[in-house]
Amino acid sequence: FTGEIKKVTIDGVVSTFAKLPAPGEGFTLGMEFSSAGDLYVAMASFDPATHGVWKISPDGTDAELFAVLDPTKLPNVVTFDSDGDLFVSDTIGGSIWKIDQNGNAVTWKEDPLLLGILPIVSPLGIPLGANGLDFDADGDNLYVAVTEHGRIVRIPVNADGSAGTVEVFVEDLEKIGLPDGMIFHDSGNLYVAVVGNDRVV
């Protein structure tokens, strides 16, 4: 809620790494380092002046709004593909943005399987759709957690970089109710943080 990014060393020492503008009625969300060492941070401020993805220099001293996104949507989790393009989940709109290295954003995929529950049942007052993101090892598929449905979908990446047909990879409200962040392990297994029952699956 403050826009502050903390740094925690392997010894547990906590310090302030960077300070973004306070996001007003919103909050900062997913973060990911690029191969160049810059930190990219999703901010859902709902203010056109600050809403989108921020880029923070490796030493934390410089921060700029890298990509401006629709302030009626909610940029949540960010991840890079092997080409260095950034993918961002839109939790409200049920879509995925693709942002090139110049900060130009397009809707890469929008699909009903990425939407949360409508009419709204979430206590947050918004549908909780597309959330956690990660590519498989070969970058052939993007996997997306769809929170309210206990669903993980797989989106093939076509040869030209466009999105293929969204398909359900797994859906199980009992085991993965409210999936949030997730990441592939080198073994090929996908590990999912499940906020609905406070576990990692």
C-alpha positions in Angstrom: 0.0 0.0 0.0 3.0 2.3 0.4 4.9 1.5 -2.8 8.0 0.6 -0.8 10.1 -2.3 -2.0 12.1 -4.2 0.7 15.3 -6.1 0.3 16.1 -9.1 2.5 19.6 -10.5 2.5 20.4 -14.2 2.9 21.3 -13.3 6.5 17.8 -11.8 7.1 18.9 -8.2 7.1 15.9 -6.0 5.9 16.4 -2.7 4.2 14.5 -0.4 1.8 15.5 -1.2 -1.8 13.3 1.4 -3.6 10.3 3.6 -3.1 7.7 4.0 -5.7 4.9 6.6 -5.5 2.3 5.6 -3.0 -0.4 3.9 -5.1 -3.3 5.8 -3.6 -6.4 3.5 -3.5 -4.4 0.6 -4.9 -1.3 -1.4 -4.2 1.9 -2.8 -5.6 1.8 -6.5 -6.7 4.1 -8.9 -8.6 7.8 -8.3 -9.1 10.4 -9.8 -11.4 14.0 -9.1 -12.2 15.1 -8.9 -15.9 18.3 -10.5 -17.1 19.9 -7.0 -17.0 19.1 -6.8 -13.3 16.3 -4.2 -13.4 13.3 -4.9 -11.2 9.9 -4.7 -12.8 6.9 -4.1 -10.5 3.2 -4.2 -11.2 1.3 -1.3 -9.6 -2.5 -1.2 -9.5 -3.1 2.4 -8.4 -6.1 3.0 -10.7 -4.6 6.4 -11.4 -3.5 6.9 -15.1 -0.4 8.7 -13.8 1.0 5.7 -12.0 -1.0 2.6 -13.0 1.0 0.0 -14.9 4.5 -1.6 -14.7 7.4 0.2 -13.1 11.1 -0.3 -13.8 13.6 0.0 -11.0 17.4 0.2 -11.7 19.6 -2.6 -10.2 20.8 -0.4 -7.4 17.2 0.8 -6.6 18.0 4.5 -7.1 16.0 5.1 -10.3 12.4 4.2 -10.9 10.2 5.0 -13.9 6.8 4.1 -15.2 7.8 1.6 -17.9 4.4 0.6 -19.3 1.1 2.5 -18.8 -1.9 0.1 -18.6 -5.6 0.5 -18.5 -6.5 2.0 -15.1 -9.8 0.0 -15.0 -7.8 -3.3 -15.1 -5.6 -4.8 -12.4 -1.9 -5.7 -13.4 -0.9 -8.4 -11.0 1.9 -10.9 -11.7 4.7 -10.3 -14.1 7.1 -12.8 -15.8 9.6 -12.7 -18.7 9.8 -14.9 -21.7 13.1 -16.0 -23.2 13.1 -13.0 -25.6 12.9 -10.5 -22.8 9.3 -9.5 -23.3 7.2 -9.1 -20.2 3.9 -10.8 -19.6 1.4 -9.4 -17.1 -1.8 -10.9 -15.7 -4.9 -8.8 -15.6 -6.9 -10.2 -12.7 -10.0 -8.1 -13.3 -10.3 -8.3 -17.1 -9.3 -12.0 -17.5 -6.5 -11.3 -19.9 -2.7 -11.3 -20.3 -0.7 -8.3 -21.5 2.5 -8.6 -23.5 4.9 -5.7 -23.1 7.9 -5.3 -25.4 11.3 -4.0 -24.3 10.3 -0.5 -25.2 7.3 -0.6 -22.9 4.6 -1.0 -25.6 1.7 -3.1 -24.2 -0.8 -5.2 -26.1 -3.4 -7.7 -25.0 -1.8 -11.0 -25.8 -4.7 -13.2 -24.8 -8.2 -12.6 -23.4 -10.5 -15.5 -22.7 -13.5 -16.5 -20.6 -11.3 -19.2 -18.9 -9.2 -16.4 -17.5 -12.1 -14.5 -15.8 -13.0 -14.6 -12.2 -16.6 -15.2 -11.0 -19.2 -12.8 -12.3 -21.4 -11.4 -10.7 -18.8 -10.5 -8.2 -18.6 -12.7 -5.0 -15.1 -11.7 -3.9 -14.9 -9.7 -0.6 -12.4 -7.4 -2.5 -15.2 -6.2 -4.8 -13.5 -7.4 -8.0 -13.5 -10.7 -9.9 -10.3 -12.7 -9.1 -9.3 -14.2 -12.4 -5.9 -14.4 -14.1 -3.2 -14.3 -11.4 0.1 -16.3 -11.1 2.1 -16.8 -14.3 5.1 -18.9 -15.4 6.4 -20.4 -18.6 7.5 -24.0 -18.9 11.1 -24.8 -19.4 11.1 -24.6 -23.2 8.9 -21.5 -23.2 6.3 -23.3 -25.3 3.4 -22.7 -22.9 2.4 -20.0 -20.5 0.6 -21.3 -17.4 -1.9 -19.1 -15.6 -3.5 -19.4 -12.2 -7.2 -18.4 -12.3 -7.9 -17.7 -8.6 -11.6 -18.0 -7.9 -12.1 -21.2 -10.0 -9.2 -23.2 -8.5 -7.9 -23.5 -12.0 -4.6 -23.5 -13.8 -4.8 -23.0 -17.6 -2.1 -23.6 -20.3 -1.7 -21.2 -23.2 0.5 -22.4 -26.1 2.9 -19.9 -27.6 2.6 -20.0 -31.3 5.7 -19.9 -33.5 5.0 -16.2 -34.3 4.7 -15.4 -30.6 1.0 -15.1 -30.6 -1.2 -17.0 -28.1 -2.8 -20.3 -28.9 -6.1 -21.7 -27.6 -6.5 -21.6 -23.8 -7.0 -25.0 -22.2 -7.6 -26.2 -18.6 -4.5 -27.9 -17.2 -6.0 -28.6 -13.8 -9.1 -27.5 -11.9 -9.7 -28.6 -8.4 -11.2 -26.2 -5.8 -10.5 -28.6 -3.0 -6.8 -29.0 -3.6 -6.0 -25.7 -5.2 -8.8 -23.4 -4.1 -7.7 -19.8 -4.7 -4.3 -20.4 -6.4 -2.0 -17.3 -6.5 1.7 -17.2 -7.3 3.3 -20.2 -8.9 6.7 -21.3 -10.4 8.1 -24.2 -12.2 10.9 -26.2 -10.6 13.8 -27.7 -12.7 12.1 -31.1 -12.3 9.2 -29.8 -14.4 6.8 -29.8 -11.4 4.7 -26.7 -10.9 4.5 -25.3 -7.4 1.5 -23.2 -6.5 0.8 -20.9 -3.5 -2.8 -21.6 -2.5 -4.2 -18.7 -0.5 -7.5 -20.5 0.0 -6.0 -23.0 2.4 -2.6 -21.6 3.2 -0.5 -24.3 1.5 1.9 -24.8 -1.3 0.8 -27.5 -3.7 
